[in-house]
Amino acid sequence: MIWIIGCNGMLGKELSALCVEKNIPFIGTDRECDITDINALRSFAVDKKIDWIVNCSAYTAVDKAEEEEEIAYKINAIGAGNIAAVSSEIGVPMIQISTDYVFDGKGSRPYAETDPVNPAGAYGRTKLAGEKLIAEKTDKYFILRTAWLYGQYGNNFVRTMIRLFKEKESLNVVCDQKGSPTWAYDLSEMILAIVKKNSTSYGIYHFSNEGETTWYEFACEISHAALAKGLIEKEIPINPVTTDKYPSKVKRPEYSVLSKKKIADIFGVTVPVWKESLKKYINSICGRNDA
Ligand SMILES: NC(=O)c1ccc[n+]([C@@H]2O[C@H](COP(=O)([O-])OP(=O)(O)OC[C@H]3O[C@@H](n4cnc5c(N)ncnc54)[C@H](OP(=O)(O)O)[C@@H]3O)[C@@H](O)[C@H]2O)c1
């Protein structure tokens, strides 16, 4: 049985739904089993037949983390370390989800797992600290760094864009940050592929969708796909703007494309291309009231 921690978040819900679809036994916890309290984790695990732990919980408010780094650290570092300690105590592997924000975004070719990390902000620092604590506390870990996550649950760029296309006359979207979107469904498939294989190829891996784009191009593609499927009635003008027009507390990475070569080689998977996954996602939400 898989223990999905953070089962009420965007990825946690997607992963739980995929387990239901594939008939894979799982049990989910969220805030009621606080990951910052190691004894809460221990007591939960004690009478369950857990084979894998997947940690989808995190402090994910990237901007707010600049003012609340201590709280973010408690969840993203101490909490992740607690989960690793408990997974080691009960002798099962854990899968942790990490982020492209561990890099400073100054690169110009896809980041490999071996590239030097250098987070530019509090969120990235706390997630990186979590990676390090996990490696200290258990040998049986997979850390999957992902980026630009979207899906049918929670707040994310694709859902926000579709809502704004209906509400606004035009939109400005930044065109000078490059990355790769990741459909939460594809990441969930990858997680379950690792579990299904009962893999022992522990370590750090990168997983996002294949290909690269900018937020501006991504928004245009969402608009085309949503129009084609009747999710919106018309396309509104989308204007490319540069990041300096949006003063922010957090320096967003200019370049955050992750290389998927390692995960593709080791697990023999073909990583889906972002445009194809976006189309599949849009298809999957057609007819839903909360699209
Ligand atoms: N979203 C992205 O674009 C993105 C990009 C790269 C990497 N990631 C990583 O991907 C993972 C999943 O992200 P997501 O967007 O699905 O996150 P999310 O929607 O924010 O979900 C996180 C869940 O964890 C819960 N949680 C927070 N603190 C907890 C605690 N102390 N104990 C137990 N549960 C707690 C949250 O509850 P509350 O809602 O009550 O706080 C929420 O239900 C995270 O590790 C994130 O860092 C995300």
The ligand as an ORCA input file, in Angstrom:
! r2SCAN-3c Opt
* xyz 0 1
  N       2.937     23.644     -8.054
  C       4.036     23.711     -8.787
  O       4.106     24.389     -9.841
  C       5.249     22.931     -8.373
  C       6.428     23.059     -9.129
  C       7.543     22.326     -8.751
  C       7.496     21.485     -7.649
  N       6.354     21.402     -6.916
  C       6.334     20.494     -5.764
  O       5.349     19.508     -6.021
  C       4.766     19.059     -4.786
  C       3.252     19.124     -4.887
  O       2.886     20.487     -5.113
  P       1.367     20.944     -5.139
  O       1.306     22.149     -6.016
  O       0.493     19.772     -5.380
  O       1.197     21.447     -3.613
  P      -0.134     21.940     -2.879
  O      -1.284     21.939     -3.823
  O       0.230     23.196     -2.160
  O      -0.393     20.772     -1.825
  C       0.396     20.587     -0.697
  C      -0.461     19.912      0.368
  O       0.366     19.691      1.535
  C      -0.384     20.081      2.668
  N       0.489     20.427      3.797
  C       1.143     21.578      4.023
  N       1.773     21.534      5.203
  C       1.540     20.313      5.743
  C       1.925     19.680      6.956
  N       2.673     20.311      7.875
  N       1.518     18.418      7.180
  C       0.740     17.765      6.273
  N       0.320     18.324      5.100
  C       0.715     19.588      4.842
  C      -1.140     21.300      2.161
  O      -2.166     21.691      3.041
  P      -2.600     23.257      3.050
  O      -3.255     23.516      1.727
  O      -3.529     23.328      4.221
  O      -1.347     24.063      3.228
  C      -1.640     20.776      0.817
  O      -2.817     20.010      0.949
  C       5.383     19.927     -3.707
  O       6.466     19.250     -3.126
  C       5.923     21.132     -4.444
  O       7.004     21.712     -3.767
  C       5.222     22.097     -7.257
*
